[in-house]
Amino acid sequence: PKTEERIFQETDLIFLRKLKSSEQKNEISQSDLYYYLKDQSIYVVKTWDNTNQDSMNKFEKEKAFYTFTKRIRFLPQSFGHVVFQPAKPNLVTKYVQGKNLHDILNDPKYRELLSMKAKFNLILLTMKFLECLHFFGFVYCDLKFDNVIVDCSNSPFLTVTFVDFDACCKVPSKKTRSINEEPKYFFEQEIDYANNIITVLKVDKSTNQRTFFKTISLNDFL
């Protein structure tokens, strides 16, 4: 079903804190945390500089990305935009619990929660997410630890969310499927914990036939 874009009024939002500012990286965007009075929830409002053409190009990329990928897992829920005075381009998403992977790996308290099984799960979820993006014809272009939000509260079963898509690219291709078209196959993974190897099987949805696709050594990731 089509998702209605929500419009937030600035007067209904209470600023909490700044999440990220990317002006130093020449991205000219920032993300702030707001409390929304009407539903008592927390949202992230990402804004761009409307006086800078590069910044506006990034805004259009991220807006198009959320328009095409509303049914993909691993993304923050996209809601709409805020009516600011004066006007500035922005997108609103639901706040995601957790810490980014960079902070987790640099914090001994959280690093202990990433058991070997949790690391396997993290890599598998990342693979599934990228597979979903490629299915819709998108290339992330900005996959890094800072953009991977991980909730370790139920480790080794992690909740993973990916953020920051103003650098993503839509790849035009005749093979790109529409949002409503189902793929004819999917992938399964068999994990060999003793040897740190994932065997990927390609499964035909109509016949349920499994064929070998490839193996991945996790020693390069762990």
C-alpha positions in Angstrom: 0.0 0.0 0.0 1.1 3.5 -0.7 2.5 5.4 2.3 1.2 8.9 2.9 3.9 11.4 3.5 3.4 13.0 6.9 3.8 16.8 7.3 5.2 17.9 10.7 4.7 21.4 12.0 7.8 23.0 13.5 5.7 24.2 16.5 4.9 20.6 17.4 8.6 19.6 17.7 10.9 20.0 20.7 14.6 20.0 19.8 16.6 17.5 21.9 20.1 17.3 20.5 22.3 17.3 17.4 23.1 13.8 16.1 25.5 14.5 13.3 26.9 17.4 11.3 28.7 16.7 8.0 29.7 20.2 6.9 33.4 19.3 7.5 33.1 16.5 5.0 31.7 18.9 2.5 28.3 17.0 2.6 26.6 20.1 4.1 23.8 18.2 5.9 23.0 17.6 9.6 20.7 15.4 11.6 18.9 16.5 14.7 16.8 14.7 17.3 13.3 16.0 18.0 10.5 15.1 20.4 7.1 15.2 18.6 4.4 16.4 21.0 1.4 14.8 19.2 2.5 11.2 19.5 5.2 11.5 22.2 7.8 9.9 20.0 11.3 10.8 18.9 12.2 11.5 15.3 15.4 12.3 13.4 15.2 15.4 11.1 17.9 15.6 8.5 18.3 18.9 6.8 20.3 20.1 3.8 21.6 23.5 2.7 19.3 24.9 0.1 21.9 27.5 -1.0 24.4 24.8 -2.1 23.7 22.8 -5.3 25.7 19.8 -4.2 23.7 19.7 -1.0 20.4 19.9 -2.9 21.6 17.1 -5.2 22.2 14.9 -2.1 18.8 15.8 -0.7 17.0 14.7 -3.9 19.0 11.4 -3.9 17.9 10.6 -0.4 14.3 11.6 -0.9 14.2 9.5 -4.1 15.7 6.6 -2.2 13.1 6.5 0.5 10.4 6.9 -2.1 11.5 3.7 -3.9 12.5 1.6 -0.9 9.6 1.9 1.6 9.2 -1.9 1.7 12.9 -2.8 2.4 13.8 -4.0 5.8 16.8 -2.6 7.8 15.8 1.0 7.1 14.5 3.7 9.5 10.8 4.3 9.0 10.4 7.2 6.6 7.6 9.7 7.5 7.8 12.9 5.6 9.1 16.4 6.2 8.9 19.4 8.6 7.5 22.8 7.6 10.3 25.1 8.8 10.2 28.9 8.8 12.3 29.8 6.8 11.9 26.8 4.6 14.7 24.3 4.3 14.8 20.9 2.7 14.5 18.0 5.2 13.4 14.5 5.7 11.9 12.9 8.9 12.5 9.4 10.0 11.7 7.5 13.2 14.6 7.4 15.7 16.4 4.1 15.8 17.5 2.6 19.2 21.1 1.5 19.3 24.7 2.8 18.7 26.6 3.0 15.5 29.1 0.2 14.8 32.1 2.5 15.1 31.2 3.4 18.7 30.4 -0.2 19.6 33.8 -1.5 18.3 35.6 1.3 20.3 33.7 0.7 23.6 34.8 -2.4 25.5 31.4 -2.7 27.3 29.5 -3.0 23.9 32.3 -4.9 22.2 31.9 -7.8 24.6 28.3 -8.2 23.5 29.4 -8.9 19.9 30.0 -12.6 20.3 31.2 -14.7 17.3 27.6 -15.6 16.6 26.6 -12.0 16.7 29.3 -11.1 14.3 28.0 -13.8 11.9 24.5 -12.4 12.2 25.7 -8.8 11.5 27.5 -9.9 8.3 24.5 -11.9 7.1 22.1 -9.0 7.7 24.4 -6.7 5.9 24.5 -9.1 2.9 20.7 -9.3 2.9 20.3 -5.6 3.0 22.7 -5.0 0.1 20.9 -7.7 -1.8 17.6 -5.9 -1.3 19.1 -2.6 -2.5 20.6 -4.2 -5.6 17.3 -5.8 -6.3 15.7 -2.3 -6.6 18.6 -1.0 -8.6 20.4 1.0 -5.9 24.0 1.2 -4.9 24.6 2.4 -1.3 28.0 4.2 -1.9 28.4 5.0 1.8 28.5 1.8 3.7 30.7 2.4 6.7 30.7 1.8 10.5 29.2 5.2 11.3 26.1 4.4 9.1 25.3 1.0 10.7 23.1 1.3 13.8 23.1 -1.8 15.9 20.9 -2.7 18.9 22.8 -5.3 21.0 20.3 -5.6 23.7 19.2 -9.1 22.5 22.7 -10.3 21.4 23.5 -12.5 19.6 20.3 -11.6 17.8 21.0 -8.1 16.6 18.7 -5.4 15.3 20.5 -3.6 12.5 19.5 -0.4 10.7 21.3 1.4 7.9 21.2 5.2 7.6 22.4 8.1 5.4 21.5 7.6 1.8 22.2 11.0 0.2 25.2 9.5 -1.7 23.3 6.5 -3.1 23.0 5.9 -6.8 20.1 4.6 -8.8 21.5 2.3 -11.5 19.3 2.3 -14.7 18.9 -1.2 -15.9 16.4 -3.3 -17.9 16.9 -6.0 -15.2 15.7 -3.6 -12.4 12.4 -5.0 -11.2 9.4 -3.0 -10.1 8.5 -2.7 -6.4 5.6 -5.1 -6.8 7.4 -7.8 -8.8 8.6 -10.7 -6.7 12.1 -12.3 -7.3 12.2 -15.8 -8.8 14.8 -17.0 -6.3 16.2 -16.2 -2.9 19.4 -17.1 -1.0 20.0 -19.2 2.1 23.2 -19.4 4.2 24.7 -22.4 5.9 27.3 -21.4 8.6 30.3 -23.5 9.5 31.3 -21.9 12.8 34.4 -24.2 13.2 36.0 -22.9 10.0 34.4 -19.4 9.8 32.8 -20.1 6.4 29.4 -19.2 5.0 28.1 -21.4 2.2 25.5 -19.5 0.1 22.8 -21.5 -1.7 20.5 -20.2 -4.4 16.9 -21.4 -4.0 14.4 -21.4 -6.8 11.1 -20.2 -5.4 8.9 -22.3 -7.8 10.7 -25.6 -7.4 12.4 -25.1 -4.0 15.6 -26.5 -5.6 18.8 -25.5 -3.9 22.0 -25.0 -5.9 25.5 -23.9 -4.7 26.1 -20.2 -5.3 29.4 -19.3 -3.5 31.3 -19.6 -0.2 32.5 -16.6 1.9 35.4 -16.8 4.3 34.6 -14.7 7.4 38.2 -14.4 8.5 38.4 -11.3 6.3 35.6 -9.6 8.2 36.1 -10.7 11.9 
